[in-house]
């Protein structure tokens, strides 16, 4: 192990360059015009896998391609699957970035660029650890498979069919994933649950064209007013989501889990201040801020649009309007049923005289890792050894749609070792990764390979 | 009069070319980048005034310049002021236009382009009539002043100070305006009332940057949800506007006016179908469709925006959101008071934890022309002579913010002779004018000049 750790230390800068080079590729999977960039990020990853001594290939999925790589030279050792993704979210408003999102910058201990935290910086930790073992021992302590896709940010539409089709190739005792965050900066963290997701787009159209709001105002339904009413109707005065039967199957977090969560260090005022000036808590009454963001289901509008959106004034009854609305789900809420209930709720509430369309942008169930899994215990140990501190076990508010899918298709639980800072601002401007955590992450994975061999 | 009418007929094509040339200038006053085009449209109008024999000059206003022209060679005759504007609304979504909005097209009897109806096509009727009199008689039957501005579509912010400053220059018995529509195609129409306007923009900002909706969803106020709730709160279940004291000072239309309105030919189903497929009536309960669009106050969202508005999905808590909201007012609602009540209502309803800004994009009181005005009677006669039909007296749902201002500053009532088709789609795509109505409009104005001399 000493040799492996020395090697990781010596290769620190070279390994960081892998991340910088990968992050420089604007592989925004949600945007058609970045299709070639997404393919480029996959090719880069494939070549890196080959370079460090894995058997690797780029495989088609029907959508963006993915990388499958493996090292299976330990016939008597168990086999694990590492999963990650090399596609990224759109940049959003570029004026909010301090630099080009795709020109990685190192500022102090931080690597700043799109993908540094989610997930390029983290997925490469597995390749850093594998390279260290292969360079120093010529082999790994366990058999490792690597599945690195490029459609996570659009909901992994082709991953489930791919995994289903390649069950034998991908067979593993557990799936290792680093695509989550740390509880606090420097606080080693295992995520034992993620929320599910249902993402919908509601479009309302009324008059054939934008109309003069003087000549026709007050006469027919106005699509922007209708969309506002529909979105507003989705919460009641207590912040509860009003989608039909939304809470019906929710399994509440246990008293024990709520107690452990409450015991973790947490300064609510500091947290709120980190999001913006004078931020106040909001949301479902009866649950703490920590609970609302992890083990409670939520509904948020992610975008709303319609009519005249530029500076100035234009007096129109807009022809159409829309909203993007996503729901975060918790264990036992069935994403398909919630999606159907959402559609039904909107259809019931939409007034006559407008045309309603509801589109889906992906859905996924929530997931919980069995707390007694031996692989989870090994991961806990690896983190403790690398950080010198017992890790937090938390639930993540975000979604990893592929966790319940891996359980279903491979019968394998997922172990989530997260190394993204709580301030990494994934999906937002100036996304960043704390470089010492990337280093400790690589060490953790290298240690985990050995612990899993036992 | 015969000579004047013959001249108008002979010059029909030449006069139409004036309109086409003026409409070819993209004088969008709301857009900074079209500032030079707006100035060009003013210059064009000035040169046309000079060419036909008026004394004309371009005058500064502090904003876009305007044209003032006059012919005052009839010392014993009364003096009237013709008002119009040569700026236009933005084009909106260009893909909805069948051709370039600023390349005027004649298709059958229609002139299709931005400004053909509102108001370039109509304001030029006064110059056509003046030219016909001056060319055939060397003089006009009355003294005429012409005030043609280029800021109407942004609420005429500099017109009131200008008129106030030039009261003597502009002094007139009444103001003649053609910037309204016809009750039905071919139905001569005098508009005896216009609605007032208060145009507001509400901006809500929350987190400093867009946040990951998984990590932070359910914790703090989401600006897009907040803006939806604010907009939705502005109507109750009966379609009444809930702005504080909104209806307090409303003077309802008289029973006589409602009766006359109800007697006009109106096919509601046909009207609704003309706006879009399967359109249903909506709005304030207790009033007919005709009343809701003319003599009732309304509130409409003209645009709503925030967060991720492009195709695809982005799971964010948006940093900010906004809405453009305009209210149409009726006689005795004071625009300033309504504007203040709107601000107060929004401030009261906006939840803590977001930053709220409210901006104004202009306001104007409603206006009613005294029904016993002799100038109104003369206009009724001119229309009857030109069309062979008694004109409808209606209220227009749109706003002409300058009408109460002319009354206040010049003590002059406004007479609204409208020649825009109900299908002209002013402010929308494929705006158009019915050329025979432009011809009859020019004839009406030429006849009116004579009738006003008596």
Interface residues (C-beta under 8 A of the other chain):
Chain A: X30 X31 X89 X90 X92 X93 X96 X154 X155 X181 X194 X195 X197 X199 X201 X205 X206 X207 X208 X209 X210 X211 X212 X213 X214 X215 X216 X217 X218 X219 X220 X221 X222 X224 X225 X227 X228 X229 X230 X231 X232 X233 X234 X235 X272 X275 X276 X277 X278 X279 X280 X281 X282 X283 X284 X289 X292 X293 X296 X298 X300 X301 X302 X303 X304 X305 X306 X307 X308 X309 X310 X312 X313 X314 X315 X316 X317 X318 X319 X321 X323 X324 X326 X328 X351 X352 X353 X355 X361 X362 X396 X397 X398 X399 X422 X425 X426 X427 X428 X429 X430
Chain B: X30 X31 X89 X90 X92 X93 X96 X154 X155 X181 X194 X195 X197 X199 X201 X205 X206 X207 X208 X209 X210 X211 X212 X213 X214 X215 X216 X217 X218 X219 X220 X221 X222 X224 X225 X227 X228 X229 X230 X231 X232 X233 X234 X235 X272 X275 X276 X277 X278 X279 X280 X281 X282 X283 X284 X289 X292 X293 X296 X298 X300 X301 X302 X303 X304 X305 X306 X307 X308 X309 X310 X312 X313 X314 X315 X316 X317 X318 X319 X321 X323 X324 X326 X328 X351 X352 X353 X355 X361 X362 X396 X397 X398 X399 X422 X425 X426 X427 X428 X429 X430
